[in-house]
Amino acid sequence: EVQLVESGGGLVQPGGSLRLSCVAPGFTFSRYAMNWVRQAPGKGLEWVSGVSSDGGSTFYENSVRGRFTIARDNAKNTMYLQMNSLKPEDTAVYYCAQGTIRGQGTQVTVSS
C-alpha cells in the first residue's frame, strides 16, 4: 500500500521561505514520477509541480515557476519542495501525490 507523509508546513510572512518534505515508506518510490498539489481554502485541487522518476525533469505551474524548486532523493524515498518568495496566495494545504494517491497534507499559511 502506498503511503505518503508530508511535513514542513507552517506560518510564514510574505517573502519568506519554507521547505516541504514528502516521505514514501514502503513504496518503490524511484519508479514513479511525483507531484505536489495544493488546495486553497474554498477552492479545488491545483497542481503545483512535478518531477520525473529519476529527478532529471521538473515541471512547474506558471505562478510558482522561479520561486519553487522541486527535488527528490530516491535513496531516501523523499521528495522536497523548496518554496521561496512566498505570497499570501500560496496559502493552502500542500499534498504530495503519486497518481491519484495523496498524503494527509501539510498546511502552509503566508500572512503578515
VMD Tcl script that builds the backbone (N, CA, C; Angstrom):
set m [mol new atoms 336]
animate dup $m
set s [atomselect $m all]
$s set {name element resname resid chain x y z} {
  {N N GLU 1 A 0.849 -1.188 0.000}
  {CA C GLU 1 A 0.000 0.000 0.000}
  {C C GLU 1 A 0.893 1.249 0.000}
  {N N VAL 2 A 0.554 2.186 -0.886}
  {CA C VAL 2 A 1.310 3.422 -0.965}
  {C C VAL 2 A 0.949 4.319 0.211}
  {N N GLN 3 A 1.980 4.814 0.899}
  {CA C GLN 3 A 1.778 5.763 1.980}
  {C C GLN 3 A 2.671 6.968 1.734}
  {N N LEU 4 A 2.094 8.140 1.786}
  {CA C LEU 4 A 2.824 9.382 1.563}
  {C C LEU 4 A 2.638 10.271 2.785}
  {N N VAL 5 A 3.735 10.798 3.328}
  {CA C VAL 5 A 3.679 11.592 4.556}
  {C C VAL 5 A 4.388 12.920 4.320}
  {N N GLU 6 A 3.624 14.007 4.358}
  {CA C GLU 6 A 4.176 15.343 4.154}
  {C C GLU 6 A 4.523 15.996 5.493}
  {N N SER 7 A 5.482 16.902 5.442}
  {CA C SER 7 A 5.836 17.713 6.612}
  {C C SER 7 A 6.488 19.004 6.138}
  {N N GLY 8 A 6.666 19.938 7.072}
  {CA C GLY 8 A 7.406 21.156 6.771}
  {C C GLY 8 A 6.566 22.406 6.607}
  {N N GLY 9 A 5.250 22.262 6.668}
  {CA C GLY 9 A 4.409 23.441 6.548}
  {C C GLY 9 A 4.478 24.327 7.778}
  {N N GLY 10 A 3.818 25.471 7.693}
  {CA C GLY 10 A 3.801 26.389 8.828}
  {C C GLY 10 A 3.308 27.754 8.427}
  {N N LEU 11 A 3.481 28.696 9.362}
  {CA C LEU 11 A 3.100 30.086 9.132}
  {C C LEU 11 A 4.356 30.880 8.792}
  {N N VAL 12 A 4.313 31.627 7.706}
  {CA C VAL 12 A 5.463 32.405 7.282}
  {C C VAL 12 A 4.984 33.752 6.755}
  {N N GLN 13 A 5.796 34.768 6.894}
  {CA C GLN 13 A 5.446 36.082 6.378}
  {C C GLN 13 A 5.658 36.137 4.870}
  {N N PRO 14 A 4.936 37.026 4.196}
  {CA C PRO 14 A 5.181 37.200 2.756}
  {C C PRO 14 A 6.655 37.465 2.483}
  {N N GLY 15 A 7.151 36.815 1.432}
  {CA C GLY 15 A 8.566 36.908 1.109}
  {C C GLY 15 A 9.429 35.859 1.773}
  {N N GLY 16 A 8.858 35.119 2.691}
  {CA C GLY 16 A 9.605 34.100 3.404}
  {C C GLY 16 A 9.716 32.801 2.627}
  {N N SER 17 A 10.335 31.812 3.286}
  {CA C SER 17 A 10.600 30.519 2.652}
  {C C SER 17 A 10.171 29.376 3.556}
  {N N LEU 18 A 9.828 28.277 2.932}
  {CA C LEU 18 A 9.564 27.016 3.612}
  {C C LEU 18 A 10.070 25.885 2.734}
  {N N ARG 19 A 10.411 24.769 3.371}
  {CA C ARG 19 A 10.799 23.571 2.637}
  {C C ARG 19 A 9.888 22.423 3.059}
  {N N LEU 20 A 9.135 21.924 2.121}
  {CA C LEU 20 A 8.260 20.791 2.385}
  {C C LEU 20 A 8.973 19.488 2.049}
  {N N SER 21 A 8.644 18.453 2.792}
  {CA C SER 21 A 9.185 17.121 2.529}
  {C C SER 21 A 8.038 16.132 2.398}
  {N N CYS 22 A 8.272 15.101 1.623}
  {CA C CYS 22 A 7.306 14.012 1.465}
  {C C CYS 22 A 8.084 12.707 1.512}
  {N N VAL 23 A 7.775 11.907 2.502}
  {CA C VAL 23 A 8.420 10.601 2.638}
  {C C VAL 23 A 7.441 9.525 2.197}
  {N N ALA 24 A 7.968 8.542 1.483}
  {CA C ALA 24 A 7.127 7.464 0.962}
  {C C ALA 24 A 7.681 6.123 1.430}
  {N N PRO 25 A 7.421 5.739 2.671}
  {CA C PRO 25 A 7.948 4.481 3.185}
  {C C PRO 25 A 7.254 3.281 2.564}
  {N N GLY 26 A 8.030 2.229 2.331}
  {CA C GLY 26 A 7.431 1.001 1.834}
  {C C GLY 26 A 6.871 1.092 0.437}
  {N N PHE 27 A 7.417 1.964 -0.353}
  {CA C PHE 27 A 6.899 2.262 -1.683}
  {C C PHE 27 A 8.088 2.290 -2.626}
  {N N THR 28 A 7.939 1.680 -3.815}
  {CA C THR 28 A 9.023 1.681 -4.791}
  {C C THR 28 A 9.091 3.059 -5.433}
  {N N PHE 29 A 9.546 3.981 -4.619}
  {CA C PHE 29 A 9.490 5.410 -4.915}
  {C C PHE 29 A 10.174 5.751 -6.230}
  {N N SER 30 A 11.313 5.127 -6.475}
  {CA C SER 30 A 12.141 5.525 -7.610}
  {C C SER 30 A 11.532 5.173 -8.961}
  {N N ARG 31 A 10.468 4.418 -8.968}
  {CA C ARG 31 A 9.842 4.030 -10.237}
  {C C ARG 31 A 8.876 5.074 -10.769}
  {N N TYR 32 A 8.481 6.011 -9.907}
  {CA C TYR 32 A 7.342 6.845 -10.247}
  {C C TYR 32 A 7.667 8.338 -10.285}
  {N N ALA 33 A 7.068 9.013 -11.259}
  {CA C ALA 33 A 7.024 10.467 -11.208}
  {C C ALA 33 A 6.167 10.879 -10.013}
  {N N MET 34 A 6.490 12.017 -9.441}
  {CA C MET 34 A 5.778 12.503 -8.253}
  {C C MET 34 A 5.369 13.954 -8.469}
  {N N ASN 35 A 4.369 14.359 -7.737}
  {CA C ASN 35 A 3.848 15.710 -7.873}
  {C C ASN 35 A 3.557 16.337 -6.511}
  {N N TRP 36 A 3.541 17.640 -6.497}
  {CA C TRP 36 A 2.961 18.417 -5.408}
  {C C TRP 36 A 1.696 19.074 -5.938}
  {N N VAL 37 A 0.638 18.979 -5.153}
  {CA C VAL 37 A -0.612 19.673 -5.457}
  {C C VAL 37 A -1.028 20.437 -4.217}
  {N N ARG 38 A -1.913 21.402 -4.374}
  {CA C ARG 38 A -2.353 22.184 -3.224}
  {C C ARG 38 A -3.833 22.497 -3.330}
  {N N GLN 39 A -4.415 22.796 -2.192}
  {CA C GLN 39 A -5.820 23.174 -2.123}
  {C C GLN 39 A -5.969 24.367 -1.203}
  {N N ALA 40 A -6.312 25.492 -1.791}
  {CA C ALA 40 A -6.547 26.703 -1.018}
  {C C ALA 40 A -7.948 26.659 -0.417}
  {N N PRO 41 A -8.176 27.441 0.637}
  {CA C PRO 41 A -9.498 27.442 1.269}
  {C C PRO 41 A -10.604 27.745 0.266}
  {N N GLY 42 A -11.608 26.890 0.212}
  {CA C GLY 42 A -12.756 27.109 -0.649}
  {C C GLY 42 A -12.519 26.859 -2.127}
  {N N LYS 43 A -11.340 26.301 -2.465}
  {CA C LYS 43 A -11.011 26.069 -3.871}
  {C C LYS 43 A -10.691 24.601 -4.119}
  {N N GLY 44 A -10.605 24.223 -5.383}
  {CA C GLY 44 A -10.283 22.851 -5.742}
  {C C GLY 44 A -8.794 22.584 -5.720}
  {N N LEU 45 A -8.449 21.337 -5.995}
  {CA C LEU 45 A -7.044 20.962 -6.051}
  {C C LEU 45 A -6.360 21.630 -7.234}
  {N N GLU 46 A -5.134 22.078 -6.992}
  {CA C GLU 46 A -4.335 22.727 -8.033}
  {C C GLU 46 A -2.985 22.036 -8.115}
  {N N TRP 47 A -2.599 21.608 -9.300}
  {CA C TRP 47 A -1.267 21.047 -9.483}
  {C C TRP 47 A -0.244 22.165 -9.347}
  {N N VAL 48 A 0.862 21.882 -8.643}
  {CA C VAL 48 A 1.892 22.887 -8.385}
  {C C VAL 48 A 3.192 22.566 -9.124}
  {N N SER 49 A 3.631 21.312 -8.990}
  {CA C SER 49 A 4.945 20.967 -9.532}
  {C C SER 49 A 5.051 19.459 -9.664}
  {N N GLY 50 A 5.910 19.010 -10.579}
  {CA C GLY 50 A 6.130 17.585 -10.761}
  {C C GLY 50 A 7.592 17.296 -11.060}
  {N N VAL 51 A 7.982 16.058 -10.782}
  {CA C VAL 51 A 9.360 15.636 -11.027}
  {C C VAL 51 A 9.335 14.225 -11.591}
  {N N SER 52 A 10.209 13.977 -12.562}
  {CA C SER 52 A 10.283 12.645 -13.166}
  {C C SER 52 A 10.848 11.637 -12.179}
  {N N SER 53 A 10.766 10.369 -12.524}
  {CA C SER 53 A 11.161 9.314 -11.589}
  {C C SER 53 A 12.635 9.403 -11.203}
  {N N ASP 54 A 13.478 9.852 -12.128}
  {CA C ASP 54 A 14.903 9.953 -11.824}
  {C C ASP 54 A 15.320 11.344 -11.364}
  {N N GLY 55 A 14.369 12.249 -11.294}
  {CA C GLY 55 A 14.663 13.607 -10.857}
  {C C GLY 55 A 15.232 14.498 -11.939}
  {N N GLY 56 A 15.404 13.970 -13.128}
  {CA C GLY 56 A 16.055 14.731 -14.178}
  {C C GLY 56 A 15.183 15.773 -14.855}
  {N N SER 57 A 13.885 15.618 -14.735}
  {CA C SER 57 A 12.961 16.574 -15.356}
  {C C SER 57 A 12.022 17.124 -14.292}
  {N N THR 58 A 11.848 18.437 -14.318}
  {CA C THR 58 A 10.966 19.082 -13.350}
  {C C THR 58 A 9.985 19.989 -14.092}
  {N N PHE 59 A 8.843 20.215 -13.481}
  {CA C PHE 59 A 7.761 20.958 -14.121}
  {C C PHE 59 A 7.088 21.827 -13.064}
  {N N TYR 60 A 6.639 23.005 -13.487}
  {CA C TYR 60 A 6.062 23.954 -12.545}
  {C C TYR 60 A 4.832 24.639 -13.132}
  {N N GLU 61 A 3.876 24.887 -12.261}
  {CA C GLU 61 A 2.747 25.741 -12.603}
  {C C GLU 61 A 3.271 27.157 -12.756}
  {N N ASN 62 A 2.677 27.916 -13.655}
  {CA C ASN 62 A 3.231 29.226 -14.003}
  {C C ASN 62 A 3.413 30.156 -12.804}
  {N N SER 63 A 2.470 30.125 -11.879}
  {CA C SER 63 A 2.529 31.099 -10.782}
  {C C SER 63 A 3.644 30.804 -9.781}
  {N N VAL 64 A 4.224 29.604 -9.814}
  {CA C VAL 64 A 5.281 29.269 -8.857}
  {C C VAL 64 A 6.644 29.133 -9.518}
  {N N ARG 65 A 6.665 29.115 -10.856}
  {CA C ARG 65 A 7.938 28.949 -11.543}
  {C C ARG 65 A 8.872 30.088 -11.184}
  {N N GLY 66 A 10.110 29.733 -10.856}
  {CA C GLY 66 A 11.092 30.725 -10.454}
  {C C GLY 66 A 11.113 30.984 -8.956}
  {N N ARG 67 A 10.087 30.536 -8.249}
  {CA C ARG 67 A 10.038 30.706 -6.789}
  {C C ARG 67 A 10.137 29.365 -6.058}
  {N N PHE 68 A 9.582 28.327 -6.642}
  {CA C PHE 68 A 9.575 26.989 -6.031}
  {C C PHE 68 A 10.557 26.091 -6.768}
  {N N THR 69 A 11.161 25.172 -6.030}
  {CA C THR 69 A 12.050 24.174 -6.621}
  {C C THR 69 A 11.696 22.798 -6.086}
  {N N ILE 70 A 11.428 21.888 -6.992}
  {CA C ILE 70 A 11.106 20.510 -6.618}
  {C C ILE 70 A 12.363 19.657 -6.777}
  {N N ALA 71 A 12.501 18.686 -5.899}
  {CA C ALA 71 A 13.650 17.787 -5.969}
  {C C ALA 71 A 13.266 16.472 -5.291}
  {N N ARG 72 A 14.078 15.447 -5.530}
  {CA C ARG 72 A 13.827 14.166 -4.879}
  {C C ARG 72 A 15.142 13.475 -4.589}
  {N N ASP 73 A 15.110 12.635 -3.568}
  {CA C ASP 73 A 16.253 11.809 -3.210}
  {C C ASP 73 A 15.740 10.371 -3.168}
  {N N ASN 74 A 15.961 9.641 -4.221}
  {CA C ASN 74 A 15.409 8.284 -4.307}
  {C C ASN 74 A 16.025 7.338 -3.277}
  {N N ALA 75 A 17.246 7.614 -2.859}
  {CA C ALA 75 A 17.872 6.776 -1.836}
  {C C ALA 75 A 17.158 6.916 -0.490}
  {N N LYS 76 A 16.503 8.042 -0.286}
  {CA C LYS 76 A 15.785 8.298 0.971}
  {C C LYS 76 A 14.269 8.211 0.790}
  {N N ASN 77 A 13.809 7.834 -0.408}
  {CA C ASN 77 A 12.356 7.791 -0.675}
  {C C ASN 77 A 11.682 9.105 -0.284}
  {N N THR 78 A 12.316 10.202 -0.636}
  {CA C THR 78 A 11.841 11.508 -0.189}
  {C C THR 78 A 11.814 12.505 -1.339}
  {N N MET 79 A 10.779 13.326 -1.336}
  {CA C MET 79 A 10.646 14.419 -2.291}
  {C C MET 79 A 10.559 15.721 -1.512}
  {N N TYR 80 A 11.025 16.794 -2.129}
  {CA C TYR 80 A 11.058 18.095 -1.467}
  {C C TYR 80 A 10.394 19.160 -2.344}
  {N N LEU 81 A 9.960 20.216 -1.672}
  {CA C LEU 81 A 9.527 21.413 -2.389}
  {C C LEU 81 A 10.072 22.614 -1.623}
  {N N GLN 82 A 11.075 23.247 -2.194}
  {CA C GLN 82 A 11.625 24.475 -1.619}
  {C C GLN 82 A 10.795 25.639 -2.144}
  {N N MET 83 A 10.201 26.379 -1.235}
  {CA C MET 83 A 9.325 27.484 -1.608}
  {C C MET 83 A 9.920 28.784 -1.114}
  {N N ASN 84 A 10.275 29.653 -2.024}
  {CA C ASN 84 A 10.845 30.959 -1.706}
  {C C ASN 84 A 9.908 32.070 -2.161}
  {N N SER 85 A 10.151 33.263 -1.667}
  {CA C SER 85 A 9.352 34.438 -2.057}
  {C C SER 85 A 7.859 34.139 -1.952}
  {N N LEU 86 A 7.473 33.564 -0.831}
  {CA C LEU 86 A 6.085 33.146 -0.668}
  {C C LEU 86 A 5.140 34.338 -0.652}
  {N N LYS 87 A 3.948 34.111 -1.202}
  {CA C LYS 87 A 2.910 35.134 -1.306}
  {C C LYS 87 A 1.661 34.653 -0.564}
  {N N PRO 88 A 0.804 35.578 -0.145}
  {CA C PRO 88 A -0.432 35.154 0.522}
  {C C PRO 88 A -1.255 34.179 -0.314}
  {N N GLU 89 A -1.216 34.322 -1.606}
  {CA C GLU 89 A -1.981 33.423 -2.471}
  {C C GLU 89 A -1.409 32.004 -2.545}
  {N N ASP 90 A -0.248 31.791 -1.936}
  {CA C ASP 90 A 0.302 30.435 -1.826}
  {C C ASP 90 A -0.292 29.680 -0.633}
  {N N THR 91 A -1.065 30.363 0.179}
  {CA C THR 91 A -1.693 29.718 1.333}
  {C C THR 91 A -2.594 28.574 0.883}
  {N N ALA 92 A -2.334 27.388 1.414}
  {CA C ALA 92 A -3.082 26.196 1.010}
  {C C ALA 92 A -2.596 25.008 1.828}
  {N N VAL 93 A -3.323 23.920 1.716}
  {CA C VAL 93 A -2.813 22.628 2.171}
  {C C VAL 93 A -2.070 22.009 0.991}
  {N N TYR 94 A -0.825 21.638 1.237}
  {CA C TYR 94 A 0.020 21.066 0.194}
  {C C TYR 94 A 0.091 19.552 0.375}
  {N N TYR 95 A -0.091 18.856 -0.733}
  {CA C TYR 95 A -0.069 17.398 -0.732}
  {C C TYR 95 A 0.983 16.895 -1.706}
  {N N CYS 96 A 1.675 15.836 -1.339}
  {CA C CYS 96 A 2.428 15.117 -2.358}
  {C C CYS 96 A 1.522 14.043 -2.932}
  {N N ALA 97 A 1.753 13.726 -4.183}
  {CA C ALA 97 A 0.842 12.839 -4.885}
  {C C ALA 97 A 1.589 11.953 -5.855}
  {N N GLN 98 A 1.137 10.724 -5.914}
  {CA C GLN 98 A 1.581 9.783 -6.940}
  {C C GLN 98 A 0.317 9.269 -7.597}
  {N N GLY 99 A 0.119 9.663 -8.845}
  {CA C GLY 99 A -1.146 9.349 -9.489}
  {C C GLY 99 A -2.282 10.004 -8.720}
  {N N THR 100 A -3.253 9.217 -8.345}
  {CA C THR 100 A -4.405 9.738 -7.607}
  {C C THR 100 A -4.236 9.594 -6.096}
  {N N ILE 101 A -3.095 9.110 -5.657}
  {CA C ILE 101 A -2.857 8.897 -4.231}
  {C C ILE 101 A -2.200 10.137 -3.629}
  {N N ARG 102 A -2.744 10.608 -2.516}
  {CA C ARG 102 A -2.194 11.768 -1.822}
  {C C ARG 102 A -1.928 11.438 -0.365}
  {N N GLY 103 A -1.026 12.199 0.235}
  {CA C GLY 103 A -0.832 12.090 1.667}
  {C C GLY 103 A -1.890 12.888 2.418}
  {N N GLN 104 A -1.646 13.117 3.703}
  {CA C GLN 104 A -2.614 13.829 4.536}
  {C C GLN 104 A -2.491 15.344 4.393}
  {N N GLY 105 A -1.396 15.789 3.824}
  {CA C GLY 105 A -1.206 17.208 3.568}
  {C C GLY 105 A -0.514 17.939 4.700}
  {N N THR 106 A 0.056 19.093 4.363}
  {CA C THR 106 A 0.681 19.977 5.343}
  {C C THR 106 A 0.250 21.405 5.036}
  {N N GLN 107 A -0.160 22.125 6.090}
  {CA C GLN 107 A -0.718 23.458 5.909}
  {C C GLN 107 A 0.397 24.487 5.745}
  {N N VAL 108 A 0.272 25.308 4.726}
  {CA C VAL 108 A 1.158 26.447 4.514}
  {C C VAL 108 A 0.300 27.711 4.581}
  {N N THR 109 A 0.660 28.609 5.486}
  {CA C THR 109 A -0.051 29.870 5.626}
  {C C THR 109 A 0.934 31.009 5.465}
  {N N VAL 110 A 0.663 31.884 4.512}
  {CA C VAL 110 A 1.523 33.040 4.254}
  {C C VAL 110 A 0.744 34.289 4.642}
  {N N SER 111 A 1.167 34.911 5.721}
  {CA C SER 111 A 0.426 36.050 6.247}
  {C C SER 111 A 1.339 36.905 7.110}
  {N N SER 112 A 1.079 38.207 7.092}
  {CA C SER 112 A 1.824 39.101 7.974}
  {C C SER 112 A 1.069 39.298 9.284}
}
mol reanalyze $m
mol bondsrecalc $m
mol representation Tube
mol addrep $m
